[in-house]
């Protein structure tokens, strides 16, 4: 029974501490914008590399 009382008091104290703290971190919007920008850049780089590779492969002479 003492363990349950201890856990209850500890949990209540931690929840009260979390409610008091005003700083809860950054909002998810800037993170989502950064991720979207990185994905867009990765797609652009992948497209550029694929185009260059295709052009290079097309310029290689074929065997007679």
Backbone atoms as SQL, in Angstrom:
CREATE TABLE atoms (id INTEGER PRIMARY KEY, chain TEXT, resi INTEGER, resn TEXT, atom TEXT, x REAL, y REAL, z REAL);
INSERT INTO atoms VALUES
  (1, 'A', 1, 'UNK', 'N', 0.817, -1.192, 0.000),
  (2, 'A', 1, 'UNK', 'CA', 0.000, 0.000, 0.000),
  (3, 'A', 1, 'UNK', 'C', 0.865, 1.261, 0.000),
  (4, 'A', 2, 'UNK', 'N', 2.012, 1.193, 0.658),
  (5, 'A', 2, 'UNK', 'CA', 2.890, 2.356, 0.681),
  (6, 'A', 2, 'UNK', 'C', 3.423, 2.668, -0.710),
  (7, 'A', 3, 'UNK', 'N', 3.679, 1.627, -1.502),
  (8, 'A', 3, 'UNK', 'CA', 4.188, 1.838, -2.859),
  (9, 'A', 3, 'UNK', 'C', 3.157, 2.577, -3.711),
  (10, 'A', 4, 'UNK', 'N', 1.904, 2.193, -3.588),
  (11, 'A', 4, 'UNK', 'CA', 0.845, 2.855, -4.357),
  (12, 'A', 4, 'UNK', 'C', 0.714, 4.313, -3.940),
  (13, 'A', 5, 'UNK', 'N', 0.778, 4.590, -2.640),
  (14, 'A', 5, 'UNK', 'CA', 0.700, 5.971, -2.157),
  (15, 'A', 5, 'UNK', 'C', 1.890, 6.783, -2.660),
  (16, 'A', 6, 'UNK', 'N', 3.079, 6.181, -2.621),
  (17, 'A', 6, 'UNK', 'CA', 4.283, 6.871, -3.109),
  (18, 'A', 6, 'UNK', 'C', 4.152, 7.189, -4.597),
  (19, 'A', 7, 'UNK', 'N', 3.713, 6.213, -5.385),
  (20, 'A', 7, 'UNK', 'CA', 3.555, 6.439, -6.819),
  (21, 'A', 7, 'UNK', 'C', 2.509, 7.510, -7.107),
  (22, 'A', 8, 'UNK', 'N', 1.429, 7.513, -6.333),
  (23, 'A', 8, 'UNK', 'CA', 0.386, 8.525, -6.515),
  (24, 'A', 8, 'UNK', 'C', 0.926, 9.922, -6.222),
  (25, 'A', 9, 'UNK', 'N', 1.636, 10.069, -5.133),
  (26, 'A', 9, 'UNK', 'CA', 2.193, 11.379, -4.757),
  (27, 'A', 9, 'UNK', 'C', 3.230, 11.823, -5.787),
  (28, 'A', 10, 'UNK', 'N', 4.074, 10.913, -6.228),
  (29, 'A', 10, 'UNK', 'CA', 5.101, 11.247, -7.218),
  (30, 'A', 10, 'UNK', 'C', 4.478, 11.672, -8.539),
  (31, 'A', 11, 'UNK', 'N', 3.469, 10.924, -8.980),
  (32, 'A', 11, 'UNK', 'CA', 2.795, 11.265, -10.233),
  (33, 'A', 11, 'UNK', 'C', 2.077, 12.599, -10.126),
  (34, 'A', 12, 'UNK', 'N', 1.400, 12.837, -9.023),
  (35, 'A', 12, 'UNK', 'CA', 0.696, 14.103, -8.831),
  (36, 'A', 12, 'UNK', 'C', 1.675, 15.276, -8.827),
  (37, 'A', 13, 'UNK', 'N', 2.817, 15.103, -8.171),
  (38, 'A', 13, 'UNK', 'CA', 3.818, 16.173, -8.123),
  (39, 'A', 13, 'UNK', 'C', 4.385, 16.449, -9.511),
  (40, 'A', 14, 'UNK', 'N', 4.650, 15.394, -10.273),
  (41, 'A', 14, 'UNK', 'CA', 5.206, 15.578, -11.624),
  (42, 'A', 14, 'UNK', 'C', 4.203, 16.258, -12.547),
  (43, 'A', 15, 'UNK', 'N', 2.941, 15.850, -12.473),
  (44, 'A', 15, 'UNK', 'CA', 1.915, 16.487, -13.302),
  (45, 'A', 15, 'UNK', 'C', 1.737, 17.955, -12.940),
  (46, 'A', 16, 'UNK', 'N', 1.799, 18.276, -11.653),
  (47, 'A', 16, 'UNK', 'CA', 1.704, 19.678, -11.225),
  (48, 'A', 16, 'UNK', 'C', 2.886, 20.477, -11.747),
  (49, 'A', 17, 'UNK', 'N', 4.061, 19.879, -11.737),
  (50, 'A', 17, 'UNK', 'CA', 5.258, 20.563, -12.255),
  (51, 'A', 17, 'UNK', 'C', 5.132, 20.817, -13.758),
  (52, 'A', 18, 'UNK', 'N', 4.614, 19.842, -14.486),
  (53, 'A', 18, 'UNK', 'CA', 4.448, 20.012, -15.930),
  (54, 'A', 18, 'UNK', 'C', 3.419, 21.088, -16.255),
  (55, 'A', 19, 'UNK', 'N', 2.394, 21.211, -15.434),
  (56, 'A', 19, 'UNK', 'CA', 1.377, 22.241, -15.674),
  (57, 'A', 19, 'UNK', 'C', 1.923, 23.639, -15.400),
  (58, 'A', 20, 'UNK', 'N', 2.841, 23.746, -14.446),
  (59, 'A', 20, 'UNK', 'CA', 3.420, 25.055, -14.099),
  (60, 'A', 20, 'UNK', 'C', 4.365, 25.561, -15.173),
  (61, 'A', 21, 'UNK', 'N', 5.090, 24.675, -15.809),
  (62, 'A', 21, 'UNK', 'CA', 6.085, 25.094, -16.788),
  (63, 'A', 21, 'UNK', 'C', 5.391, 25.624, -18.040),
  (64, 'A', 22, 'UNK', 'N', 5.734, 26.857, -18.426),
  (65, 'A', 22, 'UNK', 'CA', 5.124, 27.453, -19.601),
  (66, 'A', 22, 'UNK', 'C', 5.796, 27.038, -20.899),
  (67, 'A', 23, 'UNK', 'N', 7.064, 26.690, -20.823),
  (68, 'A', 23, 'UNK', 'CA', 7.803, 26.335, -22.032),
  (69, 'A', 23, 'UNK', 'C', 7.603, 24.855, -22.338),
  (70, 'A', 24, 'UNK', 'N', 6.929, 24.587, -23.418),
  (71, 'A', 24, 'UNK', 'CA', 6.676, 23.195, -23.810),
  (72, 'A', 24, 'UNK', 'C', 7.341, 22.869, -25.126),
  (73, 'A', 25, 'UNK', 'N', 8.312, 23.648, -25.538),
  (74, 'A', 25, 'UNK', 'CA', 9.026, 23.348, -26.772),
  (75, 'A', 25, 'UNK', 'C', 8.474, 24.125, -27.953),
  (76, 'A', 26, 'UNK', 'N', 9.002, 23.810, -29.085),
  (77, 'A', 26, 'UNK', 'CA', 8.641, 24.482, -30.325),
  (78, 'A', 26, 'UNK', 'C', 7.349, 23.898, -30.881),
  (79, 'A', 27, 'UNK', 'N', 6.603, 24.735, -31.604),
  (80, 'A', 27, 'UNK', 'CA', 5.382, 24.223, -32.220),
  (81, 'A', 27, 'UNK', 'C', 5.752, 23.352, -33.414),
  (82, 'A', 28, 'UNK', 'N', 4.870, 22.468, -33.832),
  (83, 'A', 28, 'UNK', 'CA', 5.202, 21.555, -34.927),
  (84, 'A', 28, 'UNK', 'C', 5.211, 22.210, -36.304),
  (85, 'A', 29, 'UNK', 'N', 4.679, 23.419, -36.425),
  (86, 'A', 29, 'UNK', 'CA', 4.592, 24.059, -37.742),
  (87, 'A', 29, 'UNK', 'C', 5.970, 24.355, -38.337),
  (88, 'A', 30, 'UNK', 'N', 6.896, 25.000, -37.620),
  (89, 'A', 30, 'UNK', 'CA', 8.216, 25.235, -38.220),
  (90, 'A', 30, 'UNK', 'C', 8.942, 23.934, -38.575),
  (91, 'A', 31, 'UNK', 'N', 8.766, 22.921, -37.761),
  (92, 'A', 31, 'UNK', 'CA', 9.396, 21.638, -38.052),
  (93, 'A', 31, 'UNK', 'C', 8.825, 21.053, -39.334),
  (94, 'A', 32, 'UNK', 'N', 7.506, 21.143, -39.507),
  (95, 'A', 32, 'UNK', 'CA', 6.874, 20.629, -40.725),
  (96, 'A', 32, 'UNK', 'C', 7.338, 21.411, -41.949),
  (97, 'A', 33, 'UNK', 'N', 7.508, 22.714, -41.819),
  (98, 'A', 33, 'UNK', 'CA', 7.977, 23.533, -42.936),
  (99, 'A', 33, 'UNK', 'C', 9.403, 23.149, -43.316),
  (100, 'A', 34, 'UNK', 'N', 10.251, 22.926, -42.326),
  (101, 'A', 34, 'UNK', 'CA', 11.635, 22.517, -42.594),
  (102, 'A', 34, 'UNK', 'C', 11.659, 21.162, -43.286),
  (103, 'A', 35, 'UNK', 'N', 10.853, 20.221, -42.786),
  (104, 'A', 35, 'UNK', 'CA', 10.810, 18.895, -43.409),
  (105, 'A', 35, 'UNK', 'C', 10.315, 18.994, -44.838),
  (106, 'A', 36, 'UNK', 'N', 9.282, 19.799, -45.083),
  (107, 'A', 36, 'UNK', 'CA', 8.769, 19.974, -46.431),
  (108, 'A', 36, 'UNK', 'C', 9.845, 20.545, -47.354),
  (109, 'A', 37, 'UNK', 'N', 10.606, 21.518, -46.869),
  (110, 'A', 37, 'UNK', 'CA', 11.684, 22.094, -47.671),
  (111, 'A', 37, 'UNK', 'C', 12.766, 21.077, -47.987),
  (112, 'A', 38, 'UNK', 'N', 13.127, 20.263, -47.008),
  (113, 'A', 38, 'UNK', 'CA', 14.147, 19.238, -47.244),
  (114, 'A', 38, 'UNK', 'C', 13.659, 18.186, -48.237),
  (115, 'A', 39, 'UNK', 'N', 12.397, 17.806, -48.149),
  (116, 'A', 39, 'UNK', 'CA', 11.840, 16.831, -49.095),
  (117, 'A', 39, 'UNK', 'C', 11.817, 17.414, -50.500),
  (118, 'A', 40, 'UNK', 'N', 11.424, 18.681, -50.630),
  (119, 'A', 40, 'UNK', 'CA', 11.410, 19.326, -51.943),
  (120, 'A', 40, 'UNK', 'C', 12.814, 19.392, -52.537),
  (121, 'A', 41, 'UNK', 'N', 13.800, 19.720, -51.717),
  (122, 'A', 41, 'UNK', 'CA', 15.184, 19.766, -52.197),
  (123, 'A', 41, 'UNK', 'C', 15.662, 18.375, -52.603),
  (124, 'A', 42, 'UNK', 'N', 15.303, 17.357, -51.839),
  (125, 'A', 42, 'UNK', 'CA', 15.707, 15.990, -52.175),
  (126, 'A', 42, 'UNK', 'C', 15.069, 15.536, -53.486),
  (127, 'A', 43, 'UNK', 'N', 13.813, 15.895, -53.700),
  (128, 'A', 43, 'UNK', 'CA', 13.150, 15.535, -54.960),
  (129, 'A', 43, 'UNK', 'C', 13.821, 16.239, -56.138),
  (130, 'A', 44, 'UNK', 'N', 14.170, 17.512, -55.956),
  (131, 'A', 44, 'UNK', 'CA', 14.832, 18.253, -57.034),
  (132, 'A', 44, 'UNK', 'C', 16.198, 17.652, -57.353),
  (133, 'A', 45, 'UNK', 'N', 16.971, 17.329, -56.337),
  (134, 'A', 45, 'UNK', 'CA', 18.299, 16.737, -56.555),
  (135, 'A', 45, 'UNK', 'C', 18.164, 15.366, -57.214),
  (136, 'A', 46, 'UNK', 'N', 17.208, 14.573, -56.768),
  (137, 'A', 46, 'UNK', 'CA', 16.998, 13.257, -57.365),
  (138, 'A', 46, 'UNK', 'C', 16.612, 13.378, -58.834),
  (139, 'A', 47, 'UNK', 'N', 15.745, 14.310, -59.156),
  (140, 'A', 47, 'UNK', 'CA', 15.357, 14.533, -60.547),
  (141, 'A', 47, 'UNK', 'C', 16.525, 14.975, -61.403),
  (142, 'A', 48, 'UNK', 'N', 17.352, 15.875, -60.871),
  (143, 'A', 48, 'UNK', 'CA', 18.518, 16.347, -61.609),
  (144, 'A', 48, 'UNK', 'C', 19.505, 15.211, -61.853),
  (145, 'A', 49, 'UNK', 'N', 19.775, 14.428, -60.836),
  (146, 'A', 49, 'UNK', 'CA', 20.709, 13.310, -60.982),
  (147, 'A', 49, 'UNK', 'C', 20.157, 12.286, -61.968),
  (148, 'A', 50, 'UNK', 'N', 18.876, 12.005, -61.902),
  (149, 'A', 50, 'UNK', 'CA', 18.275, 11.033, -62.810),
  (150, 'A', 50, 'UNK', 'C', 18.341, 11.528, -64.261),
  (151, 'A', 51, 'UNK', 'N', 18.097, 12.810, -64.472),
  (152, 'A', 51, 'UNK', 'CA', 18.187, 13.369, -65.823),
  (153, 'A', 51, 'UNK', 'C', 19.610, 13.295, -66.350),
  (154, 'A', 52, 'UNK', 'N', 20.568, 13.697, -65.515),
  (155, 'A', 52, 'UNK', 'CA', 21.975, 13.637, -65.946),
  (156, 'A', 52, 'UNK', 'C', 22.412, 12.202, -66.223),
  (157, 'A', 53, 'UNK', 'N', 22.000, 11.265, -65.396),
  (158, 'A', 53, 'UNK', 'CA', 22.385, 9.868, -65.588),
  (159, 'A', 53, 'UNK', 'C', 21.762, 9.308, -66.865),
  (160, 'A', 54, 'UNK', 'N', 20.506, 9.658, -67.117),
  (161, 'A', 54, 'UNK', 'CA', 19.842, 9.180, -68.328),
  (162, 'A', 54, 'UNK', 'C', 20.520, 9.746, -69.572),
  (163, 'A', 55, 'UNK', 'N', 20.850, 11.036, -69.553),
  (164, 'A', 55, 'UNK', 'CA', 21.548, 11.647, -70.686),
  (165, 'A', 55, 'UNK', 'C', 22.916, 10.998, -70.902),
  (166, 'A', 56, 'UNK', 'N', 23.631, 10.726, -69.824),
  (167, 'A', 56, 'UNK', 'CA', 24.939, 10.105, -69.934),
  (168, 'A', 56, 'UNK', 'C', 24.819, 8.687, -70.485),
  (169, 'A', 57, 'UNK', 'N', 23.824, 7.935, -70.015),
  (170, 'A', 57, 'UNK', 'CA', 23.625, 6.568, -70.500),
  (171, 'A', 57, 'UNK', 'C', 23.235, 6.569, -71.979),
  (172, 'A', 58, 'UNK', 'N', 22.452, 7.570, -72.406),
  (173, 'A', 58, 'UNK', 'CA', 22.051, 7.652, -73.814),
  (174, 'A', 58, 'UNK', 'C', 23.232, 8.020, -74.720),
  (175, 'A', 59, 'UNK', 'N', 24.220, 8.719, -74.166),
  (176, 'A', 59, 'UNK', 'CA', 25.357, 9.131, -74.983),
  (177, 'A', 59, 'UNK', 'C', 26.416, 8.038, -75.124),
  (178, 'A', 60, 'UNK', 'N', 26.318, 6.971, -74.347),
  (179, 'A', 60, 'UNK', 'CA', 27.280, 5.871, -74.442),
  (180, 'A', 60, 'UNK', 'C', 27.010, 5.105, -75.736),
  (181, 'A', 61, 'UNK', 'N', 28.039, 4.893, -76.555),
  (182, 'A', 61, 'UNK', 'CA', 27.806, 4.174, -77.808),
  (183, 'A', 61, 'UNK', 'C', 27.464, 2.704, -77.546),
  (184, 'A', 62, 'UNK', 'N', 26.621, 2.181, -78.407),
  (185, 'A', 62, 'UNK', 'CA', 26.224, 0.775, -78.271),
  (186, 'A', 62, 'UNK', 'C', 27.150, -0.099, -79.106),
  (187, 'A', 63, 'UNK', 'N', 27.183, -1.360, -78.768),
  (188, 'A', 63, 'UNK', 'CA', 28.031, -2.300, -79.515),
  (189, 'A', 63, 'UNK', 'C', 27.416, -2.560, -80.894),
  (190, 'A', 64, 'UNK', 'N', 28.282, -2.792, -81.898),
  (191, 'A', 64, 'UNK', 'CA', 27.744, -3.013, -83.257),
  (192, 'A', 64, 'UNK', 'C', 27.029, -4.318, -83.406);
